[in-house]
Amino acid sequence: MNGIIYIAFKDSFIKEALLSAESLKRFCDIPITLFTDRHIDSEYIDDIKIIKPEHTRSKVDYISESPYEKTLYLDSDTVI
């Protein structure tokens, strides 16, 4: 299965990721997983993975944890 992942923590980045996921879902129905430091309720996110980020560039630590065979990583500020 293919899917999209976001890795976002701190309020501002989580908000950006949710807006990005919303814009993505307008155009395609592909599974989205959000790696984040807290539980989030969103109709646009299909799966949440709770992480404990240790530095600002934690995406390098978690990209390999994608649950998908083929993964597209999107930065939280991407708008589709």
GUTOR-282162 format. One record per residue: x, y, z of N, C-alpha, C, O, CB in turn; residue in three letters; residue number from 1. Coordinates in nm, 2 decimals. Glycine has a CB too. Example, Ala and Ser with C-alpha at 12.3 -4.5 7.8 and 13.67 -1.06 7.14 Angstrom:
<kollum n_u="1.32" n_v="-0.57" n_w="0.78" ca_u="1.23" ca_v="-0.45" ca_w="0.78" c_u="1.32" c_v="-0.33" c_w="0.78" o_u="1.42" o_v="-0.33" o_w="0.85" cb_u="1.13" cb_v="-0.45" cb_w="0.90" lokol="ala" zanu="1"/>
<kollum n_u="1.28" n_v="-0.22" n_w="0.71" ca_u="1.37" ca_v="-0.11" ca_w="0.71" c_u="1.29" c_v="0.00" c_w="0.79" o_u="1.34" o_v="0.11" o_w="0.80" cb_u="1.41" cb_v="-0.06" cb_w="0.57" lokol="ser" zanu="2"/>
% end
This chain:
<kollum n_u="0.08" n_v="-0.12" n_w="0.00" ca_u="0.00" ca_v="0.00" ca_w="0.00" c_u="0.09" c_v="0.12" c_w="0.00" o_u="0.19" o_v="0.13" o_w="0.07" cb_u="-0.10" cb_v="0.00" cb_w="0.12" lokol="met" zanu="1"/>
<kollum n_u="0.05" n_v="0.23" n_w="-0.07" ca_u="0.12" ca_v="0.35" ca_w="-0.08" c_u="0.05" c_v="0.45" c_w="0.02" o_u="-0.06" o_v="0.44" o_w="0.05" cb_u="0.12" cb_v="0.41" cb_w="-0.22" lokol="asn" zanu="2"/>
<kollum n_u="0.13" n_v="0.55" n_w="0.06" ca_u="0.07" ca_v="0.65" ca_w="0.15" c_u="0.16" c_v="0.77" c_w="0.17" o_u="0.28" o_v="0.77" o_w="0.12" cb_u="0.05" cb_v="0.59" cb_w="0.29" lokol="gly" zanu="3"/>
<kollum n_u="0.11" n_v="0.87" n_w="0.24" ca_u="0.18" ca_v="0.99" ca_w="0.27" c_u="0.21" c_v="1.00" c_w="0.42" o_u="0.13" o_v="0.96" o_w="0.50" cb_u="0.09" cb_v="1.12" cb_w="0.22" lokol="ile" zanu="4"/>
<kollum n_u="0.32" n_v="1.05" n_w="0.45" ca_u="0.35" ca_v="1.08" ca_w="0.59" c_u="0.39" c_v="1.22" c_w="0.61" o_u="0.45" o_v="1.29" o_w="0.53" cb_u="0.46" cb_v="0.99" cb_w="0.64" lokol="ile" zanu="5"/>
<kollum n_u="0.35" n_v="1.27" n_w="0.73" ca_u="0.40" ca_v="1.40" ca_w="0.78" c_u="0.46" c_v="1.37" c_w="0.91" o_u="0.43" o_v="1.28" o_w="0.99" cb_u="0.28" cb_v="1.50" cb_w="0.80" lokol="tyr" zanu="6"/>
<kollum n_u="0.56" n_v="1.45" n_w="0.94" ca_u="0.63" ca_v="1.45" ca_w="1.08" c_u="0.62" c_v="1.59" c_w="1.13" o_u="0.70" o_v="1.68" o_w="1.09" cb_u="0.78" cb_v="1.39" cb_w="1.07" lokol="ile" zanu="7"/>
<kollum n_u="0.54" n_v="1.61" n_w="1.23" ca_u="0.51" ca_v="1.74" ca_w="1.28" c_u="0.49" c_v="1.74" c_w="1.43" o_u="0.41" o_v="1.66" o_w="1.48" cb_u="0.40" cb_v="1.81" cb_w="1.20" lokol="ala" zanu="8"/>
<kollum n_u="0.55" n_v="1.83" n_w="1.50" ca_u="0.53" ca_v="1.85" ca_w="1.64" c_u="0.54" c_v="2.00" c_w="1.67" o_u="0.59" o_v="2.08" o_w="1.59" cb_u="0.63" cb_v="1.77" cb_w="1.73" lokol="phe" zanu="9"/>
<kollum n_u="0.49" n_v="2.04" n_w="1.78" ca_u="0.47" ca_v="2.18" ca_w="1.82" c_u="0.35" c_v="2.23" c_w="1.75" o_u="0.32" o_v="2.19" o_w="1.63" cb_u="0.60" cb_v="2.27" cb_w="1.79" lokol="lys" zanu="10"/>
<kollum n_u="0.27" n_v="2.31" n_w="1.82" ca_u="0.14" ca_v="2.36" ca_w="1.77" c_u="0.14" c_v="2.41" c_w="1.63" o_u="0.06" o_v="2.37" o_w="1.54" cb_u="0.09" cb_v="2.46" cb_w="1.86" lokol="asp" zanu="11"/>
<kollum n_u="0.24" n_v="2.50" n_w="1.60" ca_u="0.23" ca_v="2.56" ca_w="1.46" c_u="0.26" c_v="2.46" c_w="1.35" o_u="0.20" o_v="2.47" o_w="1.25" cb_u="0.34" cb_v="2.67" cb_w="1.46" lokol="ser" zanu="12"/>
<kollum n_u="0.35" n_v="2.37" n_w="1.37" ca_u="0.38" ca_v="2.27" ca_w="1.27" c_u="0.26" c_v="2.17" c_w="1.25" o_u="0.23" o_v="2.12" o_w="1.14" cb_u="0.51" cb_v="2.20" cb_w="1.30" lokol="phe" zanu="13"/>
<kollum n_u="0.20" n_v="2.13" n_w="1.36" ca_u="0.09" ca_v="2.04" ca_w="1.36" c_u="-0.03" c_v="2.11" c_w="1.28" o_u="-0.09" o_v="2.05" o_w="1.20" cb_u="0.04" cb_v="2.00" cb_w="1.50" lokol="ile" zanu="14"/>
<kollum n_u="-0.05" n_v="2.24" n_w="1.31" ca_u="-0.16" ca_v="2.31" ca_w="1.24" c_u="-0.13" c_v="2.31" c_w="1.09" o_u="-0.22" o_v="2.29" o_w="1.01" cb_u="-0.17" cb_v="2.45" cb_w="1.29" lokol="lys" zanu="15"/>
<kollum n_u="-0.01" n_v="2.34" n_w="1.05" ca_u="0.03" ca_v="2.34" ca_w="0.91" c_u="0.01" c_v="2.20" c_w="0.85" o_u="-0.05" o_v="2.19" o_w="0.74" cb_u="0.18" cb_v="2.38" cb_w="0.89" lokol="glu" zanu="16"/>
<kollum n_u="0.05" n_v="2.10" n_w="0.92" ca_u="0.03" ca_v="1.96" ca_w="0.86" c_u="-0.12" c_v="1.93" c_w="0.84" o_u="-0.15" o_v="1.86" o_w="0.74" cb_u="0.10" cb_v="1.86" cb_w="0.96" lokol="ala" zanu="17"/>
<kollum n_u="-0.20" n_v="1.97" n_w="0.93" ca_u="-0.34" ca_v="1.94" ca_w="0.92" c_u="-0.40" c_v="2.02" c_w="0.80" o_u="-0.49" o_v="1.96" o_w="0.73" cb_u="-0.42" cb_v="1.98" cb_w="1.05" lokol="leu" zanu="18"/>
<kollum n_u="-0.36" n_v="2.14" n_w="0.78" ca_u="-0.40" ca_v="2.22" ca_w="0.66" c_u="-0.35" c_v="2.15" c_w="0.53" o_u="-0.43" o_v="2.15" o_w="0.43" cb_u="-0.36" cb_v="2.36" cb_w="0.67" lokol="leu" zanu="19"/>
<kollum n_u="-0.23" n_v="2.10" n_w="0.53" ca_u="-0.18" ca_v="2.03" ca_w="0.42" c_u="-0.25" c_v="1.91" c_w="0.39" o_u="-0.29" o_v="1.88" o_w="0.27" cb_u="-0.03" cb_v="2.00" cb_w="0.44" lokol="ser" zanu="20"/>
<kollum n_u="-0.28" n_v="1.83" n_w="0.49" ca_u="-0.35" ca_v="1.70" ca_w="0.47" c_u="-0.49" c_v="1.73" c_w="0.42" o_u="-0.54" o_v="1.66" o_w="0.33" cb_u="-0.37" cb_v="1.63" cb_w="0.61" lokol="ala" zanu="21"/>
<kollum n_u="-0.56" n_v="1.84" n_w="0.47" ca_u="-0.69" ca_v="1.88" ca_w="0.41" c_u="-0.68" c_v="1.91" c_w="0.27" o_u="-0.76" o_v="1.87" o_w="0.19" cb_u="-0.75" cb_v="2.00" cb_w="0.49" lokol="glu" zanu="22"/>
<kollum n_u="-0.58" n_v="1.98" n_w="0.23" ca_u="-0.57" ca_v="2.02" ca_w="0.09" c_u="-0.54" c_v="1.90" c_w="0.00" o_u="-0.58" o_v="1.89" o_w="-0.11" cb_u="-0.45" cb_v="2.13" cb_w="0.07" lokol="ser" zanu="23"/>
<kollum n_u="-0.46" n_v="1.80" n_w="0.05" ca_u="-0.43" ca_v="1.68" ca_w="-0.02" c_u="-0.56" c_v="1.60" c_w="-0.04" o_u="-0.58" o_v="1.55" o_w="-0.15" cb_u="-0.33" cb_v="1.60" cb_w="0.05" lokol="leu" zanu="24"/>
<kollum n_u="-0.64" n_v="1.58" n_w="0.06" ca_u="-0.76" ca_v="1.50" ca_w="0.05" c_u="-0.86" c_v="1.55" c_w="-0.04" o_u="-0.95" o_v="1.48" o_w="-0.09" cb_u="-0.82" cb_v="1.48" cb_w="0.19" lokol="lys" zanu="25"/>
<kollum n_u="-0.85" n_v="1.68" n_w="-0.08" ca_u="-0.94" ca_v="1.74" ca_w="-0.18" c_u="-0.92" c_v="1.68" c_w="-0.31" o_u="-1.01" o_v="1.67" o_w="-0.39" cb_u="-0.93" cb_v="1.89" cb_w="-0.18" lokol="arg" zanu="26"/>
<kollum n_u="-0.80" n_v="1.63" n_w="-0.34" ca_u="-0.76" ca_v="1.58" ca_w="-0.47" c_u="-0.74" c_v="1.43" c_w="-0.48" o_u="-0.75" o_v="1.38" o_w="-0.59" cb_u="-0.64" cb_v="1.65" cb_w="-0.52" lokol="phe" zanu="27"/>
<kollum n_u="-0.71" n_v="1.37" n_w="-0.37" ca_u="-0.69" ca_v="1.22" ca_w="-0.38" c_u="-0.72" c_v="1.16" c_w="-0.25" o_u="-0.70" o_v="1.22" o_w="-0.14" cb_u="-0.55" cb_v="1.19" cb_w="-0.43" lokol="cys" zanu="28"/>
<kollum n_u="-0.76" n_v="1.04" n_w="-0.25" ca_u="-0.79" ca_v="0.96" ca_w="-0.13" c_u="-0.68" c_v="0.86" c_w="-0.11" o_u="-0.70" o_v="0.74" o_w="-0.14" cb_u="-0.93" cb_v="0.89" cb_w="-0.14" lokol="asp" zanu="29"/>
<kollum n_u="-0.58" n_v="0.91" n_w="-0.05" ca_u="-0.46" ca_v="0.82" ca_w="-0.02" c_u="-0.44" c_v="0.83" c_w="0.13" o_u="-0.46" o_v="0.93" o_w="0.19" cb_u="-0.33" cb_v="0.88" cb_w="-0.10" lokol="ile" zanu="30"/>
<kollum n_u="-0.40" n_v="0.72" n_w="0.19" ca_u="-0.38" ca_v="0.71" ca_w="0.34" c_u="-0.27" c_v="0.81" c_w="0.38" o_u="-0.17" o_v="0.83" o_w="0.32" cb_u="-0.34" cb_v="0.57" cb_w="0.38" lokol="pro" zanu="31"/>
<kollum n_u="-0.30" n_v="0.88" n_w="0.49" ca_u="-0.21" ca_v="0.98" ca_w="0.55" c_u="-0.18" c_v="0.94" c_w="0.69" o_u="-0.27" o_v="0.91" o_w="0.77" cb_u="-0.26" cb_v="1.12" cb_w="0.54" lokol="ile" zanu="32"/>
<kollum n_u="-0.05" n_v="0.93" n_w="0.73" ca_u="-0.01" ca_v="0.90" ca_w="0.86" c_u="0.07" c_v="1.03" c_w="0.91" o_u="0.15" o_v="1.08" o_w="0.84" cb_u="0.09" cb_v="0.78" cb_w="0.87" lokol="thr" zanu="33"/>
<kollum n_u="0.03" n_v="1.07" n_w="1.03" ca_u="0.10" ca_v="1.18" ca_w="1.10" c_u="0.18" c_v="1.13" c_w="1.21" o_u="0.13" o_v="1.07" o_w="1.31" cb_u="0.00" cb_v="1.29" cb_w="1.14" lokol="leu" zanu="34"/>
<kollum n_u="0.31" n_v="1.15" n_w="1.21" ca_u="0.40" ca_v="1.13" ca_w="1.32" c_u="0.41" c_v="1.26" c_w="1.40" o_u="0.45" o_v="1.36" o_w="1.35" cb_u="0.55" cb_v="1.08" cb_w="1.28" lokol="phe" zanu="35"/>
<kollum n_u="0.36" n_v="1.25" n_w="1.53" ca_u="0.35" ca_v="1.37" ca_w="1.61" c_u="0.37" c_v="1.34" c_w="1.76" o_u="0.38" o_v="1.22" o_w="1.80" cb_u="0.22" cb_v="1.44" cb_w="1.59" lokol="thr" zanu="36"/>
<kollum n_u="0.38" n_v="1.44" n_w="1.84" ca_u="0.41" ca_v="1.42" ca_w="1.98" c_u="0.29" c_v="1.42" c_w="2.07" o_u="0.30" o_v="1.42" o_w="2.19" cb_u="0.50" cb_v="1.53" cb_w="2.03" lokol="asp" zanu="37"/>
<kollum n_u="0.17" n_v="1.42" n_w="2.01" ca_u="0.04" ca_v="1.42" ca_w="2.08" c_u="-0.07" c_v="1.36" c_w="2.00" o_u="-0.06" o_v="1.35" o_w="1.88" cb_u="0.00" cb_v="1.56" cb_w="2.13" lokol="arg" zanu="38"/>
<kollum n_u="-0.18" n_v="1.32" n_w="2.07" ca_u="-0.29" ca_v="1.27" ca_w="1.99" c_u="-0.36" c_v="1.38" c_w="1.92" o_u="-0.39" o_v="1.49" o_w="1.98" cb_u="-0.39" cb_v="1.19" cb_w="2.09" lokol="his" zanu="39"/>
<kollum n_u="-0.40" n_v="1.36" n_w="1.80" ca_u="-0.47" ca_v="1.46" ca_w="1.72" c_u="-0.60" c_v="1.40" c_w="1.66" o_u="-0.59" o_v="1.29" o_w="1.61" cb_u="-0.38" cb_v="1.52" cb_w="1.60" lokol="ile" zanu="40"/>
<kollum n_u="-0.71" n_v="1.47" n_w="1.67" ca_u="-0.83" ca_v="1.43" ca_w="1.60" c_u="-0.85" c_v="1.51" c_w="1.47" o_u="-0.86" o_v="1.63" o_w="1.48" cb_u="-0.95" cb_v="1.45" cb_w="1.70" lokol="asp" zanu="41"/>
<kollum n_u="-0.85" n_v="1.44" n_w="1.36" ca_u="-0.86" ca_v="1.51" ca_w="1.23" c_u="-0.93" c_v="1.41" c_w="1.14" o_u="-0.89" o_v="1.29" o_w="1.13" cb_u="-0.73" cb_v="1.56" cb_w="1.18" lokol="ser" zanu="42"/>
<kollum n_u="-1.02" n_v="1.46" n_w="1.06" ca_u="-1.09" ca_v="1.37" ca_w="0.96" c_u="-0.99" c_v="1.35" c_w="0.84" o_u="-1.02" o_v="1.26" o_w="0.76" cb_u="-1.22" cb_v="1.43" cb_w="0.91" lokol="glu" zanu="43"/>
<kollum n_u="-0.88" n_v="1.42" n_w="0.83" ca_u="-0.79" ca_v="1.41" ca_w="0.72" c_u="-0.67" c_v="1.32" c_w="0.74" o_u="-0.60" o_v="1.29" o_w="0.65" cb_u="-0.75" cb_v="1.55" cb_w="0.68" lokol="tyr" zanu="44"/>
<kollum n_u="-0.65" n_v="1.28" n_w="0.87" ca_u="-0.54" ca_v="1.20" ca_w="0.91" c_u="-0.60" c_v="1.06" c_w="0.93" o_u="-0.69" o_v="1.04" o_w="1.01" cb_u="-0.47" cb_v="1.25" cb_w="1.03" lokol="ile" zanu="45"/>
<kollum n_u="-0.54" n_v="0.96" n_w="0.87" ca_u="-0.59" ca_v="0.82" ca_w="0.88" c_u="-0.52" c_v="0.74" c_w="0.99" o_u="-0.58" o_v="0.65" o_w="1.05" cb_u="-0.57" cb_v="0.75" cb_w="0.75" lokol="asp" zanu="46"/>
<kollum n_u="-0.40" n_v="0.78" n_w="1.03" ca_u="-0.33" ca_v="0.71" ca_w="1.13" c_u="-0.23" c_v="0.81" c_w="1.20" o_u="-0.17" o_v="0.90" o_w="1.14" cb_u="-0.25" cb_v="0.59" cb_w="1.08" lokol="asp" zanu="47"/>
<kollum n_u="-0.22" n_v="0.80" n_w="1.33" ca_u="-0.13" ca_v="0.88" ca_w="1.42" c_u="-0.03" c_v="0.79" c_w="1.48" o_u="-0.06" o_v="0.68" o_w="1.53" cb_u="-0.21" cb_v="0.96" cb_w="1.53" lokol="ile" zanu="48"/>
<kollum n_u="0.10" n_v="0.83" n_w="1.47" ca_u="0.21" ca_v="0.76" ca_w="1.54" c_u="0.27" c_v="0.86" c_w="1.63" o_u="0.32" o_v="0.97" o_w="1.59" cb_u="0.32" cb_v="0.71" cb_w="1.43" lokol="lys" zanu="49"/>
<kollum n_u="0.26" n_v="0.83" n_w="1.76" ca_u="0.32" ca_v="0.92" ca_w="1.87" c_u="0.47" c_v="0.90" c_w="1.87" o_u="0.52" o_v="0.79" o_w="1.88" cb_u="0.25" cb_v="0.89" cb_w="2.00" lokol="ile" zanu="50"/>
<kollum n_u="0.54" n_v="1.01" n_w="1.87" ca_u="0.68" ca_v="1.01" ca_w="1.87" c_u="0.73" c_v="1.10" c_w="1.98" o_u="0.66" o_v="1.18" o_w="2.04" cb_u="0.74" cb_v="1.06" cb_w="1.73" lokol="ile" zanu="51"/>
<kollum n_u="0.86" n_v="1.08" n_w="2.01" ca_u="0.93" ca_v="1.17" ca_w="2.11" c_u="1.04" c_v="1.23" c_w="2.04" o_u="1.16" o_v="1.19" o_w="2.05" cb_u="0.98" cb_v="1.08" cb_w="2.24" lokol="lys" zanu="52"/>
<kollum n_u="1.02" n_v="1.35" n_w="1.97" ca_u="1.12" ca_v="1.41" ca_w="1.90" c_u="1.24" c_v="1.46" c_w="1.99" o_u="1.21" o_v="1.52" o_w="2.10" cb_u="1.07" cb_v="1.53" cb_w="1.82" lokol="pro" zanu="53"/>
<kollum n_u="1.36" n_v="1.44" n_w="1.95" ca_u="1.47" ca_v="1.48" ca_w="2.03" c_u="1.54" c_v="1.60" c_w="1.97" o_u="1.63" o_v="1.66" o_w="2.04" cb_u="1.57" cb_v="1.36" cb_w="2.04" lokol="glu" zanu="54"/>
<kollum n_u="1.51" n_v="1.64" n_w="1.85" ca_u="1.57" ca_v="1.76" ca_w="1.79" c_u="1.47" c_v="1.82" c_w="1.69" o_u="1.38" o_v="1.75" o_w="1.65" cb_u="1.71" cb_v="1.73" cb_w="1.74" lokol="his" zanu="55"/>
<kollum n_u="1.50" n_v="1.93" n_w="1.63" ca_u="1.41" ca_v="2.00" ca_w="1.54" c_u="1.40" c_v="1.93" c_w="1.41" o_u="1.30" o_v="1.94" o_w="1.34" cb_u="1.46" cb_v="2.14" cb_w="1.51" lokol="thr" zanu="56"/>
<kollum n_u="1.50" n_v="1.86" n_w="1.37" ca_u="1.50" ca_v="1.78" ca_w="1.24" c_u="1.47" c_v="1.63" c_w="1.26" o_u="1.54" o_v="1.55" o_w="1.20" cb_u="1.63" cb_v="1.80" cb_w="1.16" lokol="arg" zanu="57"/>
<kollum n_u="1.37" n_v="1.60" n_w="1.34" ca_u="1.34" ca_v="1.47" ca_w="1.37" c_u="1.29" c_v="1.38" c_w="1.26" o_u="1.27" o_v="1.26" o_w="1.27" cb_u="1.23" cb_v="1.46" cb_w="1.48" lokol="ser" zanu="58"/>
<kollum n_u="1.26" n_v="1.45" n_w="1.14" ca_u="1.21" ca_v="1.37" ca_w="1.03" c_u="1.31" c_v="1.27" c_w="0.99" o_u="1.27" o_v="1.16" o_w="0.94" cb_u="1.18" cb_v="1.46" cb_w="0.91" lokol="lys" zanu="59"/>
<kollum n_u="1.44" n_v="1.29" n_w="1.00" ca_u="1.54" ca_v="1.19" ca_w="0.97" c_u="1.53" c_v="1.07" c_w="1.06" o_u="1.58" o_v="0.96" o_w="1.02" cb_u="1.68" cb_v="1.26" cb_w="0.97" lokol="val" zanu="60"/>
<kollum n_u="1.48" n_v="1.09" n_w="1.17" ca_u="1.47" ca_v="0.97" ca_w="1.27" c_u="1.35" c_v="0.89" c_w="1.24" o_u="1.34" o_v="0.77" o_w="1.28" cb_u="1.46" cb_v="1.03" cb_w="1.41" lokol="asp" zanu="61"/>
<kollum n_u="1.24" n_v="0.94" n_w="1.17" ca_u="1.12" ca_v="0.87" ca_w="1.16" c_u="1.07" c_v="0.83" c_w="1.02" o_u="0.98" o_v="0.76" o_w="1.01" cb_u="1.01" cb_v="0.95" cb_w="1.23" lokol="tyr" zanu="62"/>
<kollum n_u="1.13" n_v="0.89" n_w="0.92" ca_u="1.09" ca_v="0.86" ca_w="0.78" c_u="1.10" c_v="0.71" c_w="0.76" o_u="1.01" o_v="0.65" o_w="0.69" cb_u="1.18" cb_v="0.93" cb_w="0.68" lokol="ile" zanu="63"/>
<kollum n_u="1.20" n_v="0.64" n_w="0.81" ca_u="1.21" ca_v="0.50" ca_w="0.79" c_u="1.10" c_v="0.42" c_w="0.86" o_u="1.09" o_v="0.30" o_w="0.84" cb_u="1.35" cb_v="0.45" cb_w="0.84" lokol="ser" zanu="64"/>
<kollum n_u="1.03" n_v="0.48" n_w="0.95" ca_u="0.92" ca_v="0.41" ca_w="1.03" c_u="0.78" c_v="0.41" c_w="0.95" o_u="0.68" o_v="0.37" o_w="1.01" cb_u="0.90" cb_v="0.48" cb_w="1.16" lokol="glu" zanu="65"/>
<kollum n_u="0.79" n_v="0.46" n_w="0.83" ca_u="0.66" ca_v="0.46" ca_w="0.75" c_u="0.59" c_v="0.33" c_w="0.74" o_u="0.66" o_v="0.23" o_w="0.72" cb_u="0.69" cb_v="0.51" cb_w="0.61" lokol="ser" zanu="66"/>
<kollum n_u="0.46" n_v="0.33" n_w="0.76" ca_u="0.39" ca_v="0.20" ca_w="0.75" c_u="0.36" c_v="0.16" c_w="0.61" o_u="0.29" o_v="0.05" o_w="0.58" cb_u="0.26" cb_v="0.21" cb_w="0.83" lokol="pro" zanu="67"/>
<kollum n_u="0.40" n_v="0.23" n_w="0.51" ca_u="0.37" ca_v="0.21" ca_w="0.37" c_u="0.48" c_v="0.15" c_w="0.29" o_u="0.60" o_v="0.17" o_w="0.32" cb_u="0.33" cb_v="0.34" cb_w="0.30" lokol="tyr" zanu="68"/>
<kollum n_u="0.45" n_v="0.07" n_w="0.19" ca_u="0.54" ca_v="0.01" ca_w="0.10" c_u="0.62" c_v="0.12" c_w="0.02" o_u="0.74" o_v="0.12" o_w="0.01" cb_u="0.48" cb_v="-0.09" cb_w="0.00" lokol="glu" zanu="69"/>
<kollum n_u="0.54" n_v="0.21" n_w="-0.03" ca_u="0.59" ca_v="0.33" ca_w="-0.10" c_u="0.54" c_v="0.45" c_w="-0.03" o_u="0.42" o_v="0.46" o_w="0.00" cb_u="0.55" cb_v="0.33" cb_w="-0.25" lokol="lys" zanu="70"/>
<kollum n_u="0.63" n_v="0.54" n_w="0.00" ca_u="0.59" ca_v="0.66" ca_w="0.09" c_u="0.63" c_v="0.79" c_w="0.02" o_u="0.74" o_v="0.80" o_w="-0.04" cb_u="0.66" cb_v="0.65" cb_w="0.23" lokol="thr" zanu="71"/>
<kollum n_u="0.54" n_v="0.89" n_w="0.03" ca_u="0.58" ca_v="1.02" ca_w="0.00" c_u="0.57" c_v="1.10" c_w="0.13" o_u="0.47" o_v="1.11" o_w="0.20" cb_u="0.47" cb_v="1.08" cb_w="-0.11" lokol="leu" zanu="72"/>
<kollum n_u="0.69" n_v="1.16" n_w="0.16" ca_u="0.70" ca_v="1.25" ca_w="0.28" c_u="0.67" c_v="1.39" c_w="0.23" o_u="0.73" o_v="1.44" o_w="0.14" cb_u="0.84" cb_v="1.24" cb_w="0.35" lokol="tyr" zanu="73"/>
<kollum n_u="0.58" n_v="1.46" n_w="0.30" ca_u="0.55" ca_v="1.60" ca_w="0.27" c_u="0.58" c_v="1.68" c_w="0.40" o_u="0.55" o_v="1.65" o_w="0.51" cb_u="0.40" cb_v="1.62" cb_w="0.24" lokol="leu" zanu="74"/>
<kollum n_u="0.65" n_v="1.80" n_w="0.37" ca_u="0.67" ca_v="1.89" ca_w="0.48" c_u="0.54" c_v="1.95" c_w="0.52" o_u="0.44" o_v="1.95" o_w="0.44" cb_u="0.77" cb_v="2.01" cb_w="0.43" lokol="asp" zanu="75"/>
<kollum n_u="0.53" n_v="1.99" n_w="0.64" ca_u="0.40" ca_v="2.04" ca_w="0.70" c_u="0.35" c_v="2.16" c_w="0.63" o_u="0.23" o_v="2.19" o_w="0.63" cb_u="0.42" cb_v="2.07" cb_w="0.84" lokol="ser" zanu="76"/>
<kollum n_u="0.43" n_v="2.24" n_w="0.56" ca_u="0.38" ca_v="2.36" ca_w="0.50" c_u="0.35" c_v="2.34" c_w="0.35" o_u="0.33" o_v="2.44" o_w="0.28" cb_u="0.49" cb_v="2.47" cb_w="0.51" lokol="asp" zanu="77"/>
<kollum n_u="0.34" n_v="2.22" n_w="0.31" ca_u="0.31" ca_v="2.19" ca_w="0.17" c_u="0.16" c_v="2.21" c_w="0.15" o_u="0.08" o_v="2.15" o_w="0.22" cb_u="0.35" cb_v="2.05" cb_w="0.13" lokol="thr" zanu="78"/>
<kollum n_u="0.12" n_v="2.28" n_w="0.05" ca_u="-0.03" ca_v="2.30" ca_w="0.01" c_u="-0.04" c_v="2.24" c_w="-0.13" o_u="0.03" o_v="2.27" o_w="-0.22" cb_u="-0.07" cb_v="2.44" cb_w="0.02" lokol="val" zanu="79"/>
<kollum n_u="-0.14" n_v="2.15" n_w="-0.14" ca_u="-0.17" ca_v="2.08" ca_w="-0.27" c_u="-0.27" c_v="2.17" c_w="-0.35" o_u="-0.31" o_v="2.13" o_w="-0.46" cb_u="-0.22" cb_v="1.94" cb_w="-0.25" lokol="ile" zanu="80"/>
% end
